[in-house]
Amino acid sequence: TLLGFTSILDISTDENCEMFLTTDDGDCEVSEVKHAVEMEITKNETSCVEDASRDNDSNENNVEEIEHEEKHLEELELSNNKCSFLNSPFRKYSSFDLKVDESQGFRASEIKLFSFKRPHMRAFHFAWWSYHVAFLMWFSISPLLSEVQESLSLSKEQIWTSSIAAVAGTIVMRFALGPFCDRYGPRIPMGLVLLVSAIPTGLIGLSQNGTQLTIIRALIGIGGSTFVMCQYWTSRMFTKELVGTANAAVAGWGNLGGGVTQLLMGSFLFPLVKNHFFDGDADKAWRTVCVVPATLGLITAFAVVKFSDDSPVGNYSKLKKQNLMPNVSVAKSFKKGILDYNTWLLFAQYACCFGVEITMNNAASLYFQERFDLSVETAAAVASIFGWMNIFARGLGGFISDKANAKFGMNGRLLWQSICLFLEGSLVLTFAFTPTLASAICVLIFFSIFVQCAEGSTYGIVPYVNPEYTGSLSGIIGAGGNVGAVAFGLCFRQLSSKNAFIIMGALIMSTS
């Protein structure tokens, strides 16, 4: 019986999963097979001990047979490692709401925007919403900086120093969180980062001078690193053929928080709190309103950990406890990322698209106030247009990248990336010379569209660079956006807005 049983185990991995180890609900019953084999081996060992007392020659033959069966068991465990991972009996879902590709780890091959079912679409919506809330907190004070400047008697240089600190605060975190996603999954890091950034957001109203403002904004800026988990999550949930669209959509709707916060904080909450709660006292109003996005951040931090999944087959912690996925070395993951020259090419290009967006989130409202003499509320509303393009533009960039890849391969993705960056740089130069408010708004719209398209195109390329270490690559390249924002922020701090835009446009075109 044992020999007949082990002969079945010689079937290939795919046949094991398909013919022998698959139940009606599709789960791979590896643990049951192992248990059965171990029981037979134990019986055989007992029989060998009894035979040994009667016949030494027979004992030696039985020992060889036991060793042979144990070798079969080890081969079974190794050959079915992948099968065990993909068909983990510890995952919560025996079926999926979306079409999936089993050869790609049950990643989804379609997107149903109005579905919130676990695991794929729940992760999709939590990814963009978490990043969106992080943006709300990150730039909640930006449309109110003119009021902060007057209240604390700060110079232009001090205001821009705080804005640079806000985007610099997340650089190290983006580098670090990529490898951590490879090891621990995206869900828990996302919740922790939201929690950490929500606290200083609620406390920013306690600032009494430029130094305190700068420190608090740097701590809030940690929330910007949620981008790494956002992109890693959808890369883990959707197939390579669809990942450009999925990554671009969640990142775009996350970035939309930059436009929403301009409108929400500058044009709605600030005047509401100032006029209805503090009798026109602007100082008390700006010190209070940031409690709203901070509270939203705390709620989201709890929900993302409690109600979502790391991967299509379950959470990393449980999969690792059952030895169904390998432990990835954080150091090895980071090393693989930094030693690939393609990482740094994309790092520079992302600095010239996402870095521009972050800079505009800090600069746009102040620019329209100074250049066209608009009020805080009106300037914030106009500046929000830049962020609102994220509703469709970043997703469009990823979608076209996927289509170009389907027709022309990777060359199609790269060509689309170059086109986006070239047009973005051209429009920045045009924006620098616009003489009227109407023309500035018109150029701003198209300028924003190609900024977002370039961002979406970039992360349509990232999952192809080194798929095994996507988390590390996402973090390093994402940090490029913040490095770009620091560089451009220094330009705006030291130069006139016109000259800063000219330098920005020229650098973008050079990377195309």
SULMOSUL-V377479 format. One record per residue. N is the residue number from 1. RES is the residue in three letters. PHI is phi in degrees with one decimal (* if undefined). Layout:
[[N,RES,PHI] [N,RES,PHI]]
This chain:
[[1,THR,*] [2,LEU,-63.9] [3,LEU,-63.4] [4,GLY,-65.2] [5,PHE,-65.9] [6,THR,-71.4] [7,SER,-64.0] [8,ILE,-64.8] [9,LEU,-71.3] [10,ASP,-77.8] [11,ILE,-63.4] [12,SER,-64.0] [13,THR,-57.2] [14,ASP,-63.5] [15,GLU,-68.5] [16,ASN,-57.2] [17,CYS,-65.6] [18,GLU,-85.9] [19,MET,-95.9] [20,PHE,-115.8] [21,LEU,-103.7] [22,THR,-101.0] [23,THR,-91.0] [24,ASP,-61.2] [25,ASP,-91.0] [26,GLY,89.2] [27,ASP,-81.2] [28,CYS,-90.4] [29,GLU,-86.5] [30,VAL,-64.9] [31,SER,-62.6] [32,GLU,-67.9] [33,VAL,-63.0] [34,LYS,-58.2] [35,HIS,-63.3] [36,ALA,-63.2] [37,VAL,-63.5] [38,GLU,-62.2] [39,MET,-63.5] [40,GLU,-65.2] [41,ILE,-63.5] [42,THR,-61.3] [43,LYS,-61.2] [44,ASN,-65.3] [45,GLU,-61.6] [46,THR,-60.8] [47,SER,-63.2] [48,CYS,-66.3] [49,VAL,-62.4] [50,GLU,-66.3] [51,ASP,-65.9] [52,ALA,-62.4] [53,SER,-71.0] [54,ARG,-105.3] [55,ASP,-150.4] [56,ASN,-64.6] [57,ASP,-62.6] [58,SER,-64.8] [59,ASN,-61.4] [60,GLU,-62.9] [61,ASN,-63.6] [62,ASN,-67.1] [63,VAL,-61.8] [64,GLU,-62.2] [65,GLU,-65.7] [66,ILE,-62.1] [67,GLU,-60.6] [68,HIS,-62.7] [69,GLU,-69.0] [70,GLU,-63.9] [71,LYS,-63.0] [72,HIS,-60.8] [73,LEU,-63.3] [74,GLU,-63.5] [75,GLU,-63.1] [76,LEU,-61.3] [77,GLU,-62.3] [78,LEU,-70.2] [79,SER,-67.9] [80,ASN,-102.2] [81,ASN,-59.8] [82,LYS,-65.8] [83,CYS,-60.5] [84,SER,-63.4] [85,PHE,-65.2] [86,LEU,-70.6] [87,ASN,-111.9] [88,SER,-51.9] [89,PRO,-69.8] [90,PHE,-92.4] [91,ARG,-71.7] [92,LYS,-84.2] [93,TYR,-120.4] [94,SER,-86.3] [95,SER,-148.0] [96,PHE,-122.9] [97,ASP,-75.6] [98,LEU,-106.8] [99,LYS,-68.4] [100,VAL,-126.6] [101,ASP,-109.5] [102,GLU,-63.2] [103,SER,-69.4] [104,GLN,-111.3] [105,GLY,72.2] [106,PHE,61.3] [107,ARG,-69.4] [108,ALA,-79.1] [109,SER,-106.9] [110,GLU,-151.2] [111,ILE,-124.3] [112,LYS,-113.2] [113,LEU,-58.8] [114,PHE,-97.1] [115,SER,-100.8] [116,PHE,-121.0] [117,LYS,-76.0] [118,ARG,-79.8] [119,PRO,-95.3] [120,HIS,-65.4] [121,MET,-74.6] [122,ARG,-62.8] [123,ALA,-64.3] [124,PHE,-56.2] [125,HIS,-73.3] [126,PHE,-67.7] [127,ALA,-62.1] [128,TRP,-74.2] [129,TRP,-67.5] [130,SER,-61.4] [131,TYR,-67.6] [132,HIS,-62.1] [133,VAL,-64.7] [134,ALA,-60.0] [135,PHE,-65.5] [136,LEU,-57.2] [137,MET,-72.9] [138,TRP,-58.4] [139,PHE,-113.9] [140,SER,-62.1] [141,ILE,-90.2] [142,SER,-56.6] [143,PRO,-69.7] [144,LEU,-106.2] [145,LEU,-64.0] [146,SER,-65.9] [147,GLU,-69.7] [148,VAL,-63.7] [149,GLN,-59.9] [150,GLU,-70.5] [151,SER,-66.4] [152,LEU,-98.9] [153,SER,55.4] [154,LEU,-102.1] [155,SER,-86.9] [156,LYS,-59.3] [157,GLU,-62.5] [158,GLN,-67.8] [159,ILE,-63.4] [160,TRP,-70.6] [161,THR,-61.9] [162,SER,-67.2] [163,SER,-68.8] [164,ILE,-66.3] [165,ALA,-62.0] [166,ALA,-63.0] [167,VAL,-90.3] [168,ALA,-75.6] [169,GLY,-61.3] [170,THR,-101.8] [171,ILE,-60.5] [172,VAL,-61.7] [173,MET,-63.9] [174,ARG,-66.5] [175,PHE,-60.5] [176,ALA,-75.7] [177,LEU,-73.3] [178,GLY,-58.4] [179,PRO,-61.1] [180,PHE,-66.7] [181,CYS,-64.7] [182,ASP,-59.4] [183,ARG,-91.7] [184,TYR,-111.4] [185,GLY,89.2] [186,PRO,-88.7] [187,ARG,-67.2] [188,ILE,-68.5] [189,PRO,-58.0] [190,MET,-61.5] [191,GLY,-63.3] [192,LEU,-66.1] [193,VAL,-66.2] [194,LEU,-60.9] [195,LEU,-62.6] [196,VAL,-64.3] [197,SER,-82.2] [198,ALA,-68.0] [199,ILE,-63.8] [200,PRO,-66.2] [201,THR,-60.8] [202,GLY,-70.1] [203,LEU,-99.7] [204,ILE,-63.0] [205,GLY,-66.0] [206,LEU,-83.5] [207,SER,-59.9] [208,GLN,-117.5] [209,ASN,-156.0] [210,GLY,-63.8] [211,THR,-64.4] [212,GLN,-63.8] [213,LEU,-60.6] [214,THR,-64.4] [215,ILE,-63.7] [216,ILE,-65.8] [217,ARG,-67.8] [218,ALA,-64.1] [219,LEU,-68.5] [220,ILE,-62.0] [221,GLY,-60.6] [222,ILE,-56.5] [223,GLY,-59.6] [224,GLY,-63.7] [225,SER,-74.4] [226,THR,-61.2] [227,PHE,-57.1] [228,VAL,-60.3] [229,MET,-65.3] [230,CYS,-56.2] [231,GLN,-74.5] [232,TYR,-63.2] [233,TRP,-60.1] [234,THR,-71.9] [235,SER,-64.7] [236,ARG,-79.5] [237,MET,-101.4] [238,PHE,-126.6] [239,THR,-65.6] [240,LYS,-59.9] [241,GLU,-67.5] [242,LEU,-112.8] [243,VAL,-67.0] [244,GLY,-61.9] [245,THR,-66.1] [246,ALA,-64.3] [247,ASN,-60.7] [248,ALA,-66.8] [249,ALA,-64.3] [250,VAL,-68.1] [251,ALA,-68.7] [252,GLY,-64.4] [253,TRP,-71.5] [254,GLY,-69.9] [255,ASN,-60.2] [256,LEU,-54.9] [257,GLY,-57.6] [258,GLY,-65.1] [259,GLY,-80.0] [260,VAL,-61.7] [261,THR,-67.9] [262,GLN,-61.3] [263,LEU,-75.7] [264,LEU,-65.4] [265,MET,-80.5] [266,GLY,-79.7] [267,SER,-105.0] [268,PHE,-120.5] [269,LEU,-67.3] [270,PHE,-61.1] [271,PRO,-65.4] [272,LEU,-62.7] [273,VAL,-67.4] [274,LYS,-63.4] [275,ASN,-87.1] [276,HIS,-106.1] [277,PHE,-118.1] [278,PHE,-125.7] [279,ASP,51.0] [280,GLY,84.2] [281,ASP,-81.3] [282,ALA,-67.2] [283,ASP,-62.0] [284,LYS,-67.9] [285,ALA,-66.5] [286,TRP,-67.8] [287,ARG,-74.6] [288,THR,-105.5] [289,VAL,-64.1] [290,CYS,-70.2] [291,VAL,-63.9] [292,VAL,-64.6] [293,PRO,-64.7] [294,ALA,-62.7] [295,THR,-64.0] [296,LEU,-62.0] [297,GLY,-64.0] [298,LEU,-64.6] [299,ILE,-63.1] [300,THR,-65.3] [301,ALA,-58.1] [302,PHE,-69.0] [303,ALA,-65.1] [304,VAL,-66.9] [305,VAL,-76.8] [306,LYS,-78.8] [307,PHE,-120.4] [308,SER,-140.0] [309,ASP,-130.0] [310,ASP,-71.8] [311,SER,-149.6] [312,PRO,-60.5] [313,VAL,-104.7] [314,GLY,133.5] [315,ASN,-84.8] [316,TYR,-57.5] [317,SER,-60.3] [318,LYS,-71.0] [319,LEU,-62.9] [320,LYS,-73.3] [321,LYS,-61.7] [322,GLN,-95.1] [323,ASN,56.7] [324,LEU,-98.9] [325,MET,-151.7] [326,PRO,-75.9] [327,ASN,-82.9] [328,VAL,-90.8] [329,SER,-73.1] [330,VAL,-60.4] [331,ALA,-64.1] [332,LYS,-64.9] [333,SER,-60.5] [334,PHE,-65.9] [335,LYS,-62.0] [336,LYS,-60.2] [337,GLY,-69.3] [338,ILE,-75.5] [339,LEU,-89.1] [340,ASP,-95.2] [341,TYR,-64.4] [342,ASN,-61.6] [343,THR,-58.4] [344,TRP,-79.1] [345,LEU,-63.6] [346,LEU,-69.1] [347,PHE,-56.6] [348,ALA,-66.4] [349,GLN,-69.3] [350,TYR,-71.0] [351,ALA,-60.9] [352,CYS,-94.4] [353,CYS,-125.0] [354,PHE,-67.3] [355,GLY,-60.2] [356,VAL,-67.8] [357,GLU,-61.4] [358,ILE,-62.7] [359,THR,-60.9] [360,MET,-66.6] [361,ASN,-61.7] [362,ASN,-83.7] [363,ALA,-97.4] [364,ALA,-59.2] [365,SER,-62.0] [366,LEU,-62.8] [367,TYR,-62.3] [368,PHE,-69.5] [369,GLN,-66.6] [370,GLU,-78.0] [371,ARG,-75.7] [372,PHE,-120.6] [373,ASP,56.2] [374,LEU,-94.3] [375,SER,-74.2] [376,VAL,-58.1] [377,GLU,-64.2] [378,THR,-70.4] [379,ALA,-62.5] [380,ALA,-64.2] [381,ALA,-64.5] [382,VAL,-66.1] [383,ALA,-63.6] [384,SER,-65.2] [385,ILE,-57.1] [386,PHE,-57.5] [387,GLY,-71.9] [388,TRP,-65.9] [389,MET,-64.3] [390,ASN,-65.8] [391,ILE,-53.3] [392,PHE,-132.3] [393,ALA,-68.2] [394,ARG,-67.3] [395,GLY,-62.1] [396,LEU,-62.5] [397,GLY,-60.7] [398,GLY,-67.9] [399,PHE,-63.5] [400,ILE,-65.6] [401,SER,-60.6] [402,ASP,-62.8] [403,LYS,-66.1] [404,ALA,-64.2] [405,ASN,-66.6] [406,ALA,-64.3] [407,LYS,-95.1] [408,PHE,-120.0] [409,GLY,75.5] [410,MET,-61.5] [411,ASN,-59.5] [412,GLY,-65.1] [413,ARG,-62.0] [414,LEU,-66.6] [415,LEU,-63.1] [416,TRP,-62.7] [417,GLN,-60.5] [418,SER,-64.9] [419,ILE,-61.0] [420,CYS,-60.4] [421,LEU,-67.3] [422,PHE,-63.7] [423,LEU,-67.6] [424,GLU,-60.2] [425,GLY,-61.3] [426,SER,-61.9] [427,LEU,-72.8] [428,VAL,-63.5] [429,LEU,-62.4] [430,THR,-63.7] [431,PHE,-60.3] [432,ALA,-63.8] [433,PHE,-111.0] [434,THR,-70.8] [435,PRO,-90.7] [436,THR,-122.7] [437,LEU,-63.0] [438,ALA,-62.2] [439,SER,-68.4] [440,ALA,-64.2] [441,ILE,-65.4] [442,CYS,-61.3] [443,VAL,-65.5] [444,LEU,-57.1] [445,ILE,-61.9] [446,PHE,-72.9] [447,PHE,-58.0] [448,SER,-64.8] [449,ILE,-56.6] [450,PHE,-79.1] [451,VAL,-62.2] [452,GLN,-67.7] [453,CYS,-61.1] [454,ALA,-64.6] [455,GLU,-63.8] [456,GLY,-64.2] [457,SER,-65.7] [458,THR,-58.3] [459,TYR,-83.6] [460,GLY,-82.9] [461,ILE,-91.9] [462,VAL,-50.8] [463,PRO,-64.1] [464,TYR,-91.2] [465,VAL,-65.7] [466,ASN,-155.1] [467,PRO,-55.4] [468,GLU,-67.4] [469,TYR,-123.6] [470,THR,-59.9] [471,GLY,-61.4] [472,SER,-62.0] [473,LEU,-64.2] [474,SER,-59.9] [475,GLY,-68.1] [476,ILE,-65.3] [477,ILE,-66.2] [478,GLY,-61.5] [479,ALA,-63.4] [480,GLY,-57.8] [481,GLY,-60.7] [482,ASN,-73.4] [483,VAL,-62.9] [484,GLY,-61.4] [485,ALA,-64.4] [486,VAL,-63.5] [487,ALA,-62.5] [488,PHE,-68.6] [489,GLY,-62.2] [490,LEU,-64.3] [491,CYS,-62.0] [492,PHE,-68.6] [493,ARG,-70.5] [494,GLN,-101.4] [495,LEU,-119.8] [496,SER,-70.4] [497,SER,-59.5] [498,LYS,-62.1] [499,ASN,-66.0] [500,ALA,-64.6] [501,PHE,-65.7] [502,ILE,-63.5] [503,ILE,-62.0] [504,MET,-58.9] [505,GLY,-60.5] [506,ALA,-65.4] [507,LEU,-65.5] [508,ILE,-61.4] [509,MET,-63.9] [510,SER,-66.8] [511,THR,-84.2] [512,SER,-71.0]]
